[in-house]
Amino acid sequence: MEISAPGSSAWWMAPEHFEDPLVFTMEDGQEERIFGPGDTDLRLIEVHSQTLIQLEPWFTASGQTRVTVVGPPMARRWLRTMMHSVGSRDSRQQARGRQMLQRVRSRPLTTEELAASLWVHLDVVDVSVAARLSGRTSLEIPQDSFSPSLHFCAIS
């Protein structure tokens, strides 16, 4: 992701950054873990990831929030990876998610950090997280990979 330099167009001026927004639902508890109580960290995460994030409470029995993310594709993928990892049942994935969350809260993301999260390798245990995200979900087996890793992609 290119950081906007003075005199250059800001990321929100590019129509392609609004195509195919990331849309999914998450439980209220996960929303608070990621965005803070009362969504106090929402703006900070948006600024540091160069995205816009809309949170809409849904009145369901389990208390879910609809999340819509627009912005550069690499930033959307990075946020999807972070949110997925924070909500994972696997302790290693949770730890990775907490590190990513701390990173995006503390400073703007670099191009290298964004590129590093293009694919999330899931353990079989983590497939349940994909189902809980309630968005359109695809699980793929990479053709160029020798190991049968699954990849997560939630796009609505």
Disulfide bonds with the S-S distance in Angstrom:
none
